[in-house]
């Protein structure tokens, strides 16, 4: 079986987003393993309208060209790592909209997450897992959470270094656990999909 192809999906589109820093770090961690091929997929590259199709693509083909391009991009991966910012105890509106724009293309695939915010994005990841289950996805138990003092230590907007290596002792073990689980679940779902 070929190595699983994993999308690291940057879930924030804000000009001042922090997401690029954890996205690059988890991409490097994933590709250093040698058992998956990961690449960054940036929601900024897909200017999706708010979901306004007749129905989910499970029931009717999407008409919007950007939505169709997004669905093709999502379909080209075996699994996903979401880079999750926590906004008001949930994921970003941009990420929720991107999830809603593509239903069948997420089905029977695994995902993990790296999240950030005041409590490490924990509430956003929990919400993401519920959404993923509705999309017939398999979420990993483990996730990477960058919160509290670690978040401020590395967030350049708060005087931090911008270097996740500075907190690798805190987040490295959870990254390894999440990636181990993601590889297992991705290989299992890939084999089951045939």
C-alpha positions in Angstrom: 0.0 0.0 0.0 1.3 3.5 -0.8 1.9 6.0 1.9 -1.2 7.9 2.9 -1.5 11.4 1.5 -2.4 13.8 4.3 -3.7 17.4 4.0 -2.7 19.9 6.8 -5.7 22.2 6.5 -5.1 25.7 7.7 -8.5 26.6 9.3 -8.2 30.3 9.7 -8.2 32.9 6.9 -7.5 36.0 8.9 -4.6 38.3 7.8 -3.1 38.2 11.3 -3.6 34.5 11.9 -1.2 32.5 14.0 -2.1 29.3 12.1 0.9 29.4 9.7 3.3 28.6 12.6 1.6 25.4 13.9 0.8 24.4 10.3 4.5 24.4 9.3 5.6 22.8 12.5 3.1 19.8 12.3 3.8 19.5 8.6 7.5 19.1 9.4 6.7 16.6 12.2 4.5 14.5 9.8 6.9 14.4 6.9 9.9 13.6 9.1 8.2 10.2 10.0 8.5 8.7 6.5 5.2 6.9 6.7 2.9 9.6 5.3 3.1 12.4 2.7 1.7 15.6 4.1 1.2 19.0 2.5 -0.5 22.2 3.5 -3.9 23.1 2.1 -4.8 26.7 2.9 -8.4 27.8 3.0 -7.3 31.2 1.7 -6.7 29.5 -1.7 -10.3 28.5 -1.9 -12.5 31.7 -1.5 -15.7 29.7 -0.8 -19.0 31.4 -0.6 -21.1 30.7 2.4 -22.8 27.4 1.8 -25.7 28.1 -0.5 -26.1 25.0 -2.6 -29.5 23.3 -3.0 -28.2 20.5 -0.8 -25.0 18.8 0.4 -23.0 17.1 -2.4 -24.3 13.8 -1.0 -27.6 14.7 -2.5 -27.0 17.1 -5.4 -23.9 18.2 -7.3 -22.5 21.5 -6.3 -22.9 24.4 -8.8 -20.3 26.8 -7.5 -16.9 26.4 -9.3 -14.9 27.1 -6.1 -16.9 24.6 -4.1 -16.3 22.0 -6.8 -12.6 22.7 -6.8 -12.5 22.4 -3.1 -14.4 19.1 -3.2 -11.8 17.7 -5.7 -9.0 18.9 -3.5 -10.5 17.3 -0.3 -11.1 14.0 -2.3 -7.5 13.8 -3.3 -6.3 13.1 0.3 -6.5 10.0 2.5 -6.6 11.9 5.8 -6.3 15.3 7.3 -4.7 17.3 10.1 -6.8 20.4 10.9 -5.0 23.5 12.2 -7.7 24.8 14.6 -8.1 28.3 16.1 -10.6 28.5 18.9 -13.2 31.3 18.4 -15.9 31.5 21.0 -15.6 27.9 22.0 -15.7 26.6 18.5 -13.9 26.3 15.2 -13.6 29.3 12.8 -16.6 30.1 10.5 -14.3 29.6 7.5 -13.4 26.1 8.6 -17.1 25.2 9.3 -18.1 26.5 5.9 -15.3 24.5 4.2 -16.5 21.3 6.0 -20.1 22.0 4.9 -19.1 22.5 1.3 -17.8 19.0 0.9 -19.6 16.0 2.4 -18.9 12.8 0.5 -15.3 13.7 0.0 -14.6 13.6 3.8 -16.5 10.2 4.3 -14.6 7.3 5.8 -11.4 9.2 6.3 -9.4 10.0 9.5 -8.3 13.3 10.9 -6.3 14.7 13.7 -5.8 18.3 14.9 -3.4 20.8 16.2 -5.2 23.6 18.0 -4.5 26.9 19.8 -6.2 29.3 22.1 -6.6 30.1 25.7 -7.3 26.5 26.7 -5.3 25.0 23.8 -8.3 25.0 21.4 -9.7 22.1 23.3 -13.4 23.1 23.0 -12.9 23.8 19.3 -11.4 20.4 18.7 -14.3 18.7 20.6 -16.7 20.6 18.3 -14.6 19.6 15.3 -14.8 15.9 16.3 -18.6 16.1 16.5 -18.8 17.7 13.0 -16.3 15.0 11.8 -18.5 12.2 13.1 -21.5 13.6 11.2 -19.3 13.7 8.1 -18.6 10.0 8.7 -14.9 10.7 9.6 -12.7 9.0 12.2 -11.2 11.5 14.6 -8.0 10.6 16.5 -8.3 10.5 20.3 -5.1 12.6 20.7 -4.6 16.1 19.5 -2.0 18.9 19.9 -3.1 21.7 22.2 -1.2 25.0 22.4 -2.6 27.0 25.2 -1.9 29.2 28.2 1.7 30.1 28.8 2.9 28.1 25.8 0.6 30.0 23.5 1.9 33.4 24.6 5.5 32.1 24.5 5.3 31.4 20.8 2.7 33.8 19.5 4.5 36.7 17.8 1.5 39.0 18.3 2.0 38.7 22.1 5.8 39.1 22.0 6.5 35.4 21.5 9.2 33.8 19.5 7.1 32.4 16.6 9.1 29.1 17.0 7.3 26.0 18.2 10.6 24.4 18.9 10.5 26.5 22.1 7.6 24.5 23.4 8.3 21.2 21.8 8.8 19.6 25.2 5.2 20.4 25.9 3.6 19.5 22.6 6.0 17.0 21.0 4.6 13.9 22.8 1.0 14.8 21.9 2.0 15.4 18.3 3.6 11.9 18.1 0.5 10.3 19.6 -1.8 12.1 17.3 0.3 11.3 14.2 0.6 7.6 15.3 -3.2 7.4 15.6 -3.7 9.2 12.4 -1.4 6.9 10.5 -3.2 3.8 11.9 -6.7 5.1 11.2 -5.8 6.5 7.8 -4.3 3.1 6.7 -7.3 1.3 8.1 -9.9 3.5 6.4 -7.9 3.6 3.2 -7.8 -0.2 3.1 -11.5 -0.4 3.9 -12.4 2.0 1.1 -10.5 -0.3 -1.2 
